[in-house]
Amino acid sequence: MLRTRDILDERDRRLRKVSTDVTFPISDQYKSMINDMIEYLRNSQIDELALRYDLRPGMGMAAPQLGVNKRFFVVVAEKEVEGKQDFDIYVIFNPVITGHSEELIYASEGEGCLSVNRETIGIVPRYARTTIEGYDMNGNKIKYRGREEVSIAFQHELDHLNGILFVDRIDRNNPFKDADKMREI
């Protein structure tokens, strides 16, 4: 089982590399890694399991965070179905944002990252809606539309594939710059 300690910290230089495309068919190593990522992200959002296994809550994880500089990520978005906790799971290889809204948003409590183990202050401007295209685990073309939290997660994880951390997007001189021009979610 993947644990918080297995995720690279922001000081690790591997997080700053631009990842390379994945070729298909994908390896058994990547398939196993994806299952581990999904399990971690799901368990980290279930309070009882997060506490039991000492997992930091997370919604997304990119391959570079586990030391693999390949272009894929997983997003596990919590939702409620008939009064019960459930999840939408997105696994995207070689992702590209092909469309986005003009509207910008930011997370009211700030973005977090499983690789950034410190307090951060400031906002990260993100598109309210994004369309992302890529491939599924079988090499089939896929397309997702993300809104609000899912849109933020797609952009955040795509940044990881380009060697960018969310803290890089916070204006150091004015951490809340242009907040009045964006919608807080």
C-alpha positions in Angstrom: 0.0 0.0 0.0 1.2 3.4 -1.0 1.9 5.7 2.0 2.5 9.5 2.4 6.2 8.9 2.9 6.4 7.3 -0.6 5.4 10.6 -2.3 8.4 12.9 -3.3 8.8 16.1 -1.3 9.1 19.4 -3.2 12.9 19.5 -2.5 13.4 16.5 -4.8 14.7 17.7 -8.1 12.8 14.9 -10.0 9.6 17.0 -9.5 11.1 19.8 -11.6 11.7 17.7 -14.7 9.3 17.8 -17.7 7.8 14.4 -18.1 7.9 12.4 -21.4 5.0 10.8 -23.2 3.8 7.3 -22.3 3.9 4.7 -25.1 1.3 2.0 -25.4 0.7 -0.6 -24.4 1.5 0.5 -20.9 3.7 -1.6 -18.6 2.5 -3.7 -15.7 4.6 -1.4 -13.5 2.4 1.6 -14.5 -0.8 -0.4 -14.2 0.2 -1.3 -10.6 1.2 2.2 -9.9 -2.1 3.6 -11.0 -4.0 1.1 -8.8 -1.8 2.2 -5.9 -2.5 5.9 -6.7 -6.3 5.3 -6.8 -6.2 3.4 -3.6 -4.2 6.1 -1.8 -6.4 8.9 -3.1 -9.6 7.2 -2.3 -8.5 6.1 1.2 -7.1 9.5 2.0 -10.6 11.0 1.5 -12.3 8.5 3.8 -11.6 9.9 7.3 -11.4 6.6 9.1 -8.9 5.1 6.6 -6.9 8.3 6.4 -6.5 8.3 10.2 -5.8 4.6 10.4 -3.0 4.7 7.7 -1.8 8.2 8.4 -2.6 9.5 4.9 -2.6 13.1 3.9 -5.8 13.9 2.1 -5.4 14.3 -1.6 -7.6 14.4 -4.7 -4.9 14.0 -7.4 -1.5 12.5 -8.0 0.9 12.6 -10.9 3.5 10.0 -11.8 6.4 12.4 -11.1 5.3 12.5 -7.5 6.3 8.9 -7.3 9.6 9.4 -9.1 8.4 8.4 -12.6 8.7 11.2 -15.1 6.0 10.0 -17.5 2.9 12.0 -18.5 0.0 10.5 -16.6 -2.0 11.3 -13.6 -4.9 10.2 -11.5 -7.7 12.3 -10.0 -10.2 10.8 -7.5 -13.0 13.3 -7.0 -15.4 12.7 -4.1 -19.1 12.8 -4.7 -22.3 11.8 -3.0 -24.6 9.1 -4.4 -27.9 8.4 -2.7 -26.5 9.8 0.6 -23.3 7.8 0.4 -19.7 8.7 -0.3 -18.5 7.7 -3.8 -15.8 8.8 -6.2 -15.3 9.7 -9.8 -12.0 8.4 -11.0 -10.0 9.9 -13.9 -6.8 8.2 -15.2 -5.3 10.2 -18.1 -2.2 9.5 -20.1 -0.5 12.2 -22.2 -3.0 14.8 -21.2 -3.5 18.1 -23.0 -5.9 20.9 -22.2 -7.8 21.5 -25.4 -10.3 24.1 -24.1 -11.0 26.3 -21.1 -13.4 28.9 -19.8 -12.4 32.6 -19.6 -13.6 32.7 -16.0 -10.8 32.2 -13.4 -11.3 30.8 -10.0 -9.2 29.9 -7.0 -9.6 27.6 -4.0 -10.8 29.5 -1.0 -8.6 27.6 1.4 -5.7 27.6 -1.0 -4.4 24.7 -3.0 -2.6 21.8 -1.4 -0.2 19.2 -2.7 0.9 15.9 -1.4 4.5 17.0 -2.3 4.4 20.3 -0.5 4.7 19.6 3.2 4.5 23.1 4.6 2.0 25.9 5.0 1.5 28.1 2.0 -0.4 31.4 1.7 -1.8 32.7 -1.5 -4.1 32.0 -4.4 -3.5 30.1 -7.6 -5.5 31.4 -10.6 -7.1 28.5 -12.4 -9.7 28.1 -15.2 -13.2 27.4 -13.9 -13.8 24.8 -16.6 -11.4 22.8 -18.7 -11.6 20.2 -21.4 -8.8 17.8 -21.3 -7.9 15.1 -23.8 -5.5 12.2 -23.6 -5.6 8.4 -23.5 -7.0 5.8 -21.2 -5.0 2.8 -20.0 -5.7 0.9 -23.2 -4.5 3.7 -25.5 -8.0 4.8 -26.4 -8.5 8.5 -27.0 -10.5 10.1 -24.1 -11.9 13.5 -23.3 -13.2 14.9 -20.0 -14.7 18.2 -19.0 -13.8 19.4 -15.6 -15.7 22.0 -13.6 -14.4 23.9 -10.5 -12.6 21.4 -8.1 -12.0 18.8 -10.9 -10.8 21.6 -13.3 -8.4 22.8 -10.6 -7.2 19.2 -10.1 -6.6 18.6 -13.8 -4.6 21.8 -14.1 -2.6 21.1 -10.9 -1.7 17.6 -12.0 -0.9 18.7 -15.5 1.5 21.2 -14.0 3.3 18.4 -12.2 3.9 16.8 -15.6 5.6 20.0 -16.7 7.8 20.3 -13.6 5.7 23.0 -12.0 4.4 23.1 -8.4 1.3 25.1 -7.4 3.5 27.3 -5.2 5.3 28.5 -8.3 2.0 30.1 -9.4 1.5 32.2 -6.3 2.8 35.7 -6.7 5.5 36.1 -4.1 5.1 39.9 -3.8 1.3 39.8 -3.6 0.0 36.3 -2.7 -3.6 37.5 -3.2 -3.1 39.4 -6.4 -6.2 39.9 -8.6 -8.4 37.9 -6.2 -11.1 40.4 -6.8 -11.0 39.4 -10.5 -11.7 35.7 -9.8 -14.4 33.7 -8.2 -13.6 31.9 -5.0 -14.7 28.4 -4.6 
